[in-house]
Amino acid sequence: LGAAVAADFRVAINISQAQFREPDFVDTVLAITAECALPAAAVELELTESVAADNVAATAAKIQALRQHGYSIAM
């Protein structure tokens, strides 16, 4: 990027229900943010309520995995 950003810079990413349902969603997030050299602490993933209502156990597992890697989740 070349430009300096504030240490507390964060990026919010809207996640669609279709994206979140992908079986490799967590791995995809990890790969893309690594490729962009974007630390997990700088990322907030925004999920809609419909994502949370769809397959609660799988949703909870993915959210837990993302949090363990340092990502923030917003609904």
Buried (B, 14 or more C-beta within 10 A) or exposed (E): EEEEEEEEEEEEBEBEBEBBBEEEBBEEBBEEBEEEEBEBEBBEBEBBEEBBEEEEEEBEEBBEBBEEBEBBBEE
